[in-house]
């Protein structure tokens, strides 16, 4: 992988921001309730 550690850190931070998005949380909760 030709990706620098800094780039990996940026991607992780970006992914965490997306995961913390309220709509994403609601979506995951709905999936969880469906079983």
VEXKESE-35795 format. One record per residue: residue number from 1; y, x negated, z negated of N, C-alpha, C, O in turn. Coordinates in nm, 2 decimals, padded with zeros to 4 digits, m for minus. Example, Ala and Ser with C-alpha at 12.3 -4.5 7.8 and 13.67 -1.06 7.14 Angstrom:
<atoms>
+-----+--------+--------+--------+--------+--------+--------+--------+--------+--------+--------+--------+--------+
!   k !    nc2 !    nc1 !    nc3 !   cac2 !   cac1 !   cac3 !    cc2 !    cc1 !    cc3 !    oc2 !    oc1 !    oc3 !
+-----+--------+--------+--------+--------+--------+--------+--------+--------+--------+--------+--------+--------+
!   1 ! m00.57 ! m01.32 ! m00.78 ! m00.45 ! m01.23 ! m00.78 ! m00.33 ! m01.32 ! m00.78 ! m00.33 ! m01.42 ! m00.85 !
!   2 ! m00.22 ! m01.28 ! m00.71 ! m00.11 ! m01.37 ! m00.71 !  00.00 ! m01.29 ! m00.79 !  00.11 ! m01.34 ! m00.80 !
+-----+--------+--------+--------+--------+--------+--------+--------+--------+--------+--------+--------+--------+
</atoms>
This chain:
<atoms>
+-----+--------+--------+--------+--------+--------+--------+--------+--------+--------+--------+--------+--------+
!   k !    nc2 !    nc1 !    nc3 !   cac2 !   cac1 !   cac3 !    cc2 !    cc1 !    cc3 !    oc2 !    oc1 !    oc3 !
+-----+--------+--------+--------+--------+--------+--------+--------+--------+--------+--------+--------+--------+
!   1 ! m00.12 ! m00.08 !  00.00 !  00.00 !  00.00 !  00.00 !  00.13 ! m00.09 !  00.00 !  00.15 ! m00.17 ! m00.09 !
!   2 !  00.21 ! m00.07 !  00.10 !  00.33 ! m00.15 !  00.11 !  00.44 ! m00.08 !  00.04 !  00.55 ! m00.07 !  00.10 !
!   3 !  00.42 ! m00.04 ! m00.08 !  00.53 !  00.04 ! m00.16 !  00.56 ! m00.05 ! m00.28 !  00.48 ! m00.09 ! m00.36 !
!   4 !  00.69 ! m00.06 ! m00.30 !  00.74 ! m00.14 ! m00.42 !  00.72 ! m00.06 ! m00.55 !  00.72 !  00.07 ! m00.54 !
!   5 !  00.72 ! m00.12 ! m00.66 !  00.71 ! m00.05 ! m00.79 !  00.83 !  00.04 ! m00.81 !  00.81 !  00.15 ! m00.86 !
!   6 !  00.94 ! m00.01 ! m00.76 !  01.06 !  00.07 ! m00.78 !  01.05 !  00.20 ! m00.70 !  01.09 !  00.31 ! m00.75 !
!   7 !  00.99 !  00.19 ! m00.58 !  00.98 !  00.31 ! m00.50 !  00.88 !  00.41 ! m00.56 !  00.90 !  00.53 ! m00.56 !
!   8 !  00.77 !  00.35 ! m00.62 !  00.67 !  00.44 ! m00.68 !  00.74 !  00.51 ! m00.80 !  00.71 !  00.63 ! m00.82 !
!   9 !  00.82 !  00.44 ! m00.88 !  00.89 !  00.50 ! m00.99 !  00.98 !  00.61 ! m00.94 !  00.99 !  00.72 ! m01.01 !
!  10 !  01.05 !  00.59 ! m00.83 !  01.14 !  00.70 ! m00.78 !  01.06 !  00.82 ! m00.74 !  01.10 !  00.93 ! m00.77 !
!  11 !  00.94 !  00.80 ! m00.67 !  00.86 !  00.91 ! m00.63 !  00.80 !  00.98 ! m00.75 !  00.80 !  01.11 ! m00.75 !
!  12 !  00.77 !  00.91 ! m00.86 !  00.72 !  00.98 ! m00.98 !  00.82 !  01.06 ! m01.04 !  00.80 !  01.18 ! m01.08 !
!  13 !  00.95 !  01.01 ! m01.05 !  01.06 !  01.08 ! m01.11 !  01.09 !  01.21 ! m01.03 !  01.11 !  01.31 ! m01.08 !
!  14 !  01.08 !  01.19 ! m00.89 !  01.11 !  01.31 ! m00.80 !  01.00 !  01.41 ! m00.82 !  01.03 !  01.53 ! m00.83 !
!  15 !  00.88 !  01.37 ! m00.83 !  00.76 !  01.47 ! m00.85 !  00.78 !  01.54 ! m00.99 !  00.76 !  01.66 ! m00.99 !
!  16 !  00.82 !  01.47 ! m01.09 !  00.83 !  01.53 ! m01.22 !  00.95 !  01.63 ! m01.22 !  00.94 !  01.74 ! m01.28 !
!  17 !  01.06 !  01.60 ! m01.15 !  01.17 !  01.69 ! m01.14 !  01.12 !  01.82 ! m01.07 !  01.16 !  01.93 ! m01.11 !
!  18 !  01.04 !  01.81 ! m00.96 !  00.99 !  01.93 ! m00.89 !  00.90 !  02.01 ! m00.98 !  00.90 !  02.13 ! m00.98 !
!  19 !  00.81 !  01.94 ! m01.06 !  00.72 !  02.01 ! m01.14 !  00.79 !  02.08 ! m01.26 !  00.74 !  02.19 ! m01.30 !
!  20 !  00.91 !  02.03 ! m01.30 !  00.98 !  02.09 ! m01.41 !  01.06 !  02.21 ! m01.36 !  01.12 !  02.28 ! m01.44 !
!  21 !  01.07 !  02.23 ! m01.23 !  01.15 !  02.34 ! m01.17 !  01.10 !  02.47 ! m01.22 !  00.98 !  02.50 ! m01.21 !
!  22 !  01.18 !  02.56 ! m01.27 !  01.14 !  02.69 ! m01.33 !  01.05 !  02.77 ! m01.23 !  00.95 !  02.83 ! m01.28 !
!  23 !  01.08 !  02.77 ! m01.10 !  01.00 !  02.85 ! m01.01 !  00.86 !  02.79 ! m01.00 !  00.76 !  02.87 ! m01.00 !
!  24 !  00.85 !  02.66 ! m01.01 !  00.72 !  02.60 ! m01.00 !  00.64 !  02.63 ! m01.13 !  00.52 !  02.66 ! m01.12 !
!  25 !  00.71 !  02.63 ! m01.24 !  00.64 !  02.67 ! m01.37 !  00.59 !  02.81 ! m01.36 !  00.48 !  02.84 ! m01.41 !
!  26 !  00.67 !  02.90 ! m01.31 !  00.63 !  03.04 ! m01.31 !  00.51 !  03.06 ! m01.21 !  00.42 !  03.13 ! m01.24 !
!  27 !  00.52 !  02.98 ! m01.10 !  00.41 !  02.99 ! m01.00 !  00.28 !  02.94 ! m01.07 !  00.17 !  03.00 ! m01.05 !
!  28 !  00.28 !  02.83 ! m01.14 !  00.17 !  02.77 ! m01.21 !  00.12 !  02.87 ! m01.32 ! m00.01 !  02.89 ! m01.33 !
!  29 !  00.21 !  02.94 ! m01.39 !  00.16 !  03.03 ! m01.49 !  00.09 !  03.15 ! m01.43 ! m00.01 !  03.20 ! m01.48 !
!  30 !  00.14 !  03.20 ! m01.31 !  00.07 !  03.31 ! m01.24 ! m00.07 !  03.27 ! m01.20 ! m00.16 !  03.34 ! m01.21 !
!  31 ! m00.08 !  03.15 ! m01.14 ! m00.21 !  03.10 ! m01.10 ! m00.30 !  03.09 ! m01.22 ! m00.42 !  03.13 ! m01.21 !
!  32 ! m00.25 !  03.04 ! m01.33 ! m00.34 !  03.03 ! m01.45 ! m00.38 !  03.16 ! m01.50 ! m00.50 !  03.18 ! m01.55 !
!  33 ! m00.30 !  03.26 ! m01.50 ! m00.33 !  03.40 ! m01.55 ! m00.44 !  03.46 ! m01.46 ! m00.52 !  03.54 ! m01.51 !
!  34 ! m00.44 !  03.43 ! m01.33 ! m00.54 !  03.49 ! m01.24 ! m00.68 !  03.43 ! m01.26 ! m00.78 !  03.48 ! m01.23 !
!  35 ! m00.68 !  03.31 ! m01.33 ! m00.80 !  03.25 ! m01.37 ! m00.86 !  03.16 ! m01.26 ! m00.97 !  03.11 ! m01.28 !
+-----+--------+--------+--------+--------+--------+--------+--------+--------+--------+--------+--------+--------+
</atoms>
